[in-house]
Amino acid sequence: MNRRYIKMKWQILFIFLLISLLCGIVTHGDVEASPLDVVKISGSAPAGMVNKAVEDAKKRAVFKVLSHETRAEGDPTSIFSQMIERYGDYVSDCKVLSRDTSNSQMMVIAEVTVNHSKLNKDFQEYVGNKQVANDAMTASILMRAVNTSDNQGFSDSLHEAFNHRFSNSGFQTEVEDDDIKVVRSLSDAESYGKYLGSVKSLIDNNSIMANFAIIGEASIDKLVAAPAGTGYIAKSSVKVQAYDCMRKTVLNGFYETYEILANTPQEAERLAMEKAGLDAAEDIANGTLKYWRTHK
């Protein structure tokens, strides 16, 4: 992200903040810890259907707030989809600011007050209930980072991304703390193929105990200055396998490369690794969950 810093006198800053408050740019909905979020948002419906447009605005407001808790999912059985279907439970108030009919569409602009506390509480209960109902859904996240400026640090970040995504899908991931120590004892110098083989040998010898092992690595393949001094380019790649430890079979795989431009080499490296981890975690978690539902 490019950031530009502008110096200004405090009088100008004060006037800017005052105008922002009057225009509704700054609201208590922007405060992360607030139990209520006020979201200014649009809603649409066929011409003449004002109430339906208002309901659309409410649903979109809850969607926006819930997206900060977990990633949006289209799967109707996902926690996200189930909670969005109950969007009305999380709306405390809705004020229609304006309405307009054009192109056979009814459009409203509304301020929707979302009960963030209840939303968060219900989300945690959904996750907990899913884990209780599927107590055999255990996953060991065995990701590593190679060829970076801080392999250990980026490995921790990869693990966090996968852990968050799998936990939100109802998997128990706390069981693999000891597994991480075992895998990290393997040499970083091993090729990816040897790394996969070594981890699978540990699984076969019961040194790693879980239903599923998520084995893979992300790396920085190139980090160079961009042309004409426009920044730095980091090229990353990520490859992951989801492994069924009980059936001794690979159930899903993911491979992708990325190219990120940023102001500094450190920022380019961080963003490239972050993108690789988030995309891989999303794909592998979805695939593993679908596999579990058909094979449990």
C-alpha positions as CSV (number, residue, x, y, z in Angstrom):
1,M,0.0,0.0,0.0
2,N,1.4,3.4,-0.9
3,R,1.1,5.9,1.9
4,R,1.6,9.6,1.5
5,Y,2.0,11.8,4.5
6,I,0.9,15.5,4.3
7,K,1.9,18.1,6.9
8,M,-0.9,20.6,7.8
9,K,-1.6,23.2,10.4
10,W,-3.6,22.1,13.4
11,Q,-6.4,24.6,12.5
12,I,-6.9,22.9,9.1
13,L,-6.9,19.5,10.7
14,F,-9.5,20.6,13.2
15,I,-11.8,21.9,10.5
16,F,-11.4,18.7,8.5
17,L,-12.4,16.5,11.4
18,L,-15.4,18.7,12.2
19,I,-16.6,18.5,8.6
20,S,-16.1,14.7,8.7
21,L,-18.2,14.3,11.8
22,L,-21.0,16.5,10.4
23,C,-21.0,14.5,7.1
24,G,-21.1,11.2,8.9
25,I,-17.7,10.1,7.7
26,V,-16.6,9.4,11.2
27,T,-19.1,7.2,13.1
28,H,-18.9,5.0,16.2
29,G,-19.3,2.1,13.8
30,D,-15.6,2.6,12.9
31,V,-14.5,1.8,16.4
32,E,-13.5,-1.9,16.4
33,A,-14.4,-2.6,20.0
34,S,-17.9,-1.0,19.8
35,P,-20.8,-3.3,20.7
36,L,-22.9,-1.6,18.1
37,D,-21.8,-0.8,14.5
38,V,-23.6,1.9,12.5
39,V,-23.2,1.1,8.8
40,K,-24.2,3.5,6.1
41,I,-25.1,1.3,3.1
42,S,-27.4,1.0,0.1
43,G,-30.1,-1.5,-0.6
44,S,-32.0,-2.3,-3.8
45,A,-35.1,-4.0,-5.0
46,P,-37.5,-3.9,-8.0
47,A,-39.3,-0.5,-8.4
48,G,-41.9,0.2,-5.8
49,M,-40.7,-2.3,-3.3
50,V,-39.3,0.0,-0.6
51,N,-39.5,-2.5,2.2
52,K,-37.6,-5.1,0.3
53,A,-34.9,-2.6,-0.5
54,V,-34.6,-1.7,3.2
55,E,-34.3,-5.4,4.0
56,D,-31.6,-5.7,1.4
57,A,-29.7,-2.8,3.1
58,K,-30.0,-4.6,6.5
59,K,-28.7,-7.9,5.1
60,R,-25.8,-6.1,3.4
61,A,-24.9,-4.3,6.6
62,V,-24.7,-7.5,8.6
63,F,-22.7,-9.1,5.7
64,K,-20.2,-6.3,6.0
65,V,-19.8,-6.5,9.7
66,L,-19.7,-10.4,9.8
67,S,-17.0,-10.3,7.1
68,H,-14.6,-8.8,9.7
69,E,-15.1,-12.0,11.9
70,T,-14.7,-14.6,9.1
71,R,-14.4,-14.8,5.4
72,A,-17.6,-14.7,3.3
73,E,-18.6,-18.1,1.9
74,G,-21.2,-19.1,-0.7
75,D,-21.6,-22.6,0.8
76,P,-25.2,-22.6,2.2
77,T,-24.1,-25.0,5.0
78,S,-21.2,-22.7,6.2
79,I,-21.4,-20.7,9.4
80,F,-21.3,-17.5,7.5
81,S,-24.3,-18.4,5.3
82,Q,-26.3,-19.6,8.2
83,M,-25.8,-16.4,10.1
84,I,-26.5,-14.2,7.1
85,E,-29.9,-16.0,6.8
86,R,-30.6,-14.7,10.4
87,Y,-29.5,-11.1,9.6
88,G,-32.7,-9.7,11.2
89,D,-31.6,-10.9,14.6
90,Y,-28.5,-8.6,14.5
91,V,-30.2,-5.4,13.3
92,S,-31.0,-3.0,16.2
93,D,-32.2,-0.1,14.1
94,C,-32.5,1.1,10.5
95,K,-32.9,4.7,9.4
96,V,-33.7,5.3,5.7
97,L,-31.8,8.5,4.7
98,S,-32.9,8.6,1.0
99,R,-34.7,6.7,-1.6
100,D,-34.7,6.8,-5.4
101,T,-36.3,5.0,-8.3
102,S,-34.3,4.7,-11.5
103,N,-33.8,2.1,-14.2
104,S,-36.8,0.1,-12.8
105,Q,-34.9,-0.2,-9.4
106,M,-35.8,1.0,-6.0
107,M,-32.6,2.2,-4.3
108,V,-32.4,3.3,-0.6
109,I,-29.5,4.7,1.4
110,A,-29.8,3.7,5.1
111,E,-28.0,3.8,8.4
112,V,-28.2,0.3,9.8
113,T,-27.2,-0.3,13.5
114,V,-25.8,-3.8,13.8
115,N,-25.4,-5.5,17.2
116,H,-21.8,-6.5,16.9
117,S,-21.6,-8.1,20.4
118,K,-24.5,-10.5,19.6
119,L,-23.1,-11.2,16.2
120,N,-19.7,-12.1,17.7
121,K,-21.2,-14.2,20.5
122,D,-23.3,-16.2,18.1
123,F,-20.4,-16.7,15.7
124,Q,-18.3,-18.2,18.6
125,E,-21.2,-20.4,19.6
126,Y,-21.6,-21.7,16.0
127,V,-17.9,-22.5,15.8
128,G,-18.0,-24.3,19.2
129,N,-21.1,-26.3,18.4
130,K,-19.6,-27.3,15.1
131,Q,-16.4,-28.6,16.8
132,V,-18.4,-30.5,19.4
133,A,-20.6,-32.1,16.7
134,N,-17.5,-33.1,14.7
135,D,-15.0,-34.0,17.4
136,A,-13.0,-36.2,15.0
137,M,-12.3,-33.2,12.7
138,T,-8.7,-32.7,13.8
139,A,-6.1,-31.1,11.5
140,S,-2.4,-30.6,11.9
141,I,-1.2,-27.5,10.1
142,L,2.3,-28.4,9.0
143,M,3.3,-25.4,6.9
144,R,6.8,-24.0,6.4
145,A,8.3,-20.9,4.8
146,V,11.6,-21.1,2.8
147,N,13.9,-18.7,1.1
148,T,12.6,-15.7,3.0
149,S,14.4,-13.1,5.2
150,D,12.7,-14.8,8.3
151,N,11.7,-18.4,7.7
152,Q,10.6,-18.9,11.3
153,G,8.5,-15.7,11.4
154,F,6.8,-16.4,8.1
155,S,6.2,-20.0,9.1
156,D,4.3,-18.7,12.2
157,S,2.3,-16.4,10.0
158,L,1.4,-19.3,7.6
159,H,0.3,-21.4,10.5
160,E,-1.8,-18.6,11.9
161,A,-3.6,-18.1,8.6
162,F,-4.4,-21.8,8.2
163,N,-5.3,-22.3,11.8
164,H,-7.8,-19.4,11.6
165,R,-9.4,-20.7,8.5
166,F,-9.6,-24.3,9.6
167,S,-10.9,-23.3,13.1
168,N,-13.7,-21.3,11.5
169,S,-14.7,-24.4,9.5
170,G,-15.1,-26.4,12.7
171,F,-11.8,-28.2,12.8
172,Q,-9.9,-28.7,16.0
173,T,-6.3,-27.5,15.4
174,E,-5.0,-27.2,19.0
175,V,-4.0,-30.8,19.0
176,E,-1.0,-30.2,16.7
177,D,1.3,-28.1,18.9
178,D,3.7,-31.1,19.4
179,D,3.4,-31.9,15.7
180,I,4.8,-28.6,14.8
181,K,7.9,-29.2,17.0
182,V,8.4,-32.5,15.3
183,V,8.1,-31.1,11.8
184,R,10.3,-28.1,12.6
185,S,13.1,-30.5,13.6
186,L,13.3,-31.4,9.9
187,S,16.0,-29.4,8.0
188,D,14.9,-26.3,6.1
189,A,17.4,-27.4,3.5
190,E,15.3,-30.3,2.4
191,S,13.6,-30.0,-1.0
192,Y,9.8,-29.8,-1.0
193,G,9.5,-33.4,-2.2
194,K,11.8,-34.7,0.6
195,Y,9.9,-32.5,3.1
196,L,6.6,-34.1,2.0
197,G,8.1,-37.6,2.3
198,S,9.6,-36.9,5.7
199,V,6.3,-35.6,7.1
200,K,4.3,-38.5,5.7
201,S,6.8,-41.0,7.2
202,L,6.2,-39.3,10.6
203,I,2.4,-39.7,10.0
204,D,2.8,-43.4,9.1
205,N,4.9,-44.0,12.2
206,N,2.2,-42.4,14.3
207,S,4.5,-39.5,15.3
208,I,1.8,-37.1,14.1
209,M,-1.7,-37.8,15.4
210,A,-4.6,-36.1,13.5
211,N,-7.3,-37.0,11.0
212,F,-5.8,-34.6,8.4
213,A,-2.4,-33.2,7.9
214,I,-2.0,-29.9,5.9
215,I,1.5,-30.1,4.5
216,G,3.1,-27.5,2.4
217,E,5.4,-24.5,2.0
218,A,5.4,-20.9,0.7
219,S,8.6,-19.3,-0.6
220,I,9.9,-16.1,-2.1
221,D,11.3,-17.0,-5.5
222,K,12.4,-13.6,-6.6
223,L,12.8,-10.2,-5.0
224,V,14.0,-7.4,-7.3
225,A,13.8,-3.6,-7.8
226,A,11.0,-2.6,-10.1
227,P,11.8,-0.7,-13.3
228,A,12.3,3.1,-13.1
229,G,12.6,3.1,-9.3
230,T,8.9,2.4,-8.8
231,G,9.4,0.1,-5.9
232,Y,10.2,-3.6,-5.4
233,I,8.7,-6.8,-6.9
234,A,8.4,-10.0,-4.8
235,K,7.4,-13.2,-6.6
236,S,6.1,-15.9,-4.2
237,S,4.8,-19.4,-4.7
238,V,2.8,-21.7,-2.4
239,K,2.2,-25.5,-2.7
240,V,0.1,-27.4,-0.2
241,Q,-1.3,-31.0,0.1
242,A,-4.2,-32.0,2.4
243,Y,-3.5,-35.6,3.5
244,D,-5.9,-38.1,5.0
245,C,-3.9,-39.6,7.8
246,M,-6.3,-42.5,8.3
247,R,-6.6,-43.6,4.7
248,K,-3.1,-42.5,3.8
249,T,-4.1,-40.6,0.7
250,V,-3.9,-37.0,-0.7
251,L,-7.4,-35.5,-0.8
252,N,-6.7,-32.0,-2.1
253,G,-3.8,-29.9,-3.4
254,F,-3.1,-26.2,-4.1
255,Y,-0.4,-24.5,-6.1
256,E,-0.2,-20.8,-7.1
257,T,2.3,-18.1,-7.8
258,Y,2.0,-14.4,-7.0
259,E,3.8,-11.1,-8.0
260,I,3.5,-8.1,-5.6
261,L,4.7,-4.6,-6.1
262,A,5.4,-2.5,-3.0
263,N,7.5,0.5,-1.8
264,T,10.1,-1.5,0.1
265,P,11.6,-5.0,-0.3
266,Q,10.3,-5.9,3.2
267,E,6.8,-4.9,2.4
268,A,6.8,-6.7,-1.0
269,E,8.0,-9.9,0.7
270,R,5.4,-9.6,3.5
271,L,2.5,-9.0,1.2
272,A,3.5,-11.7,-1.2
273,M,3.7,-14.3,1.6
274,E,0.5,-13.1,3.2
275,K,-1.4,-13.4,-0.1
276,A,0.0,-16.9,-0.7
277,G,-1.0,-18.0,2.8
278,L,-4.6,-16.6,2.8
279,D,-5.5,-18.0,-0.7
280,A,-4.0,-21.4,0.1
281,A,-5.7,-21.6,3.5
282,E,-9.1,-20.7,1.9
283,D,-8.9,-23.3,-0.8
284,I,-7.5,-26.2,1.2
285,A,-9.9,-25.6,4.1
286,N,-12.9,-25.7,1.8
287,G,-11.7,-28.8,0.0
288,T,-10.9,-30.6,3.2
289,L,-14.3,-29.8,4.7
290,K,-16.2,-31.1,1.6
291,Y,-14.0,-34.3,1.7
292,W,-14.8,-34.8,5.4
293,R,-18.6,-34.5,4.8
294,T,-18.5,-37.2,2.1
295,H,-16.1,-39.6,3.9
296,K,-17.0,-39.4,7.6
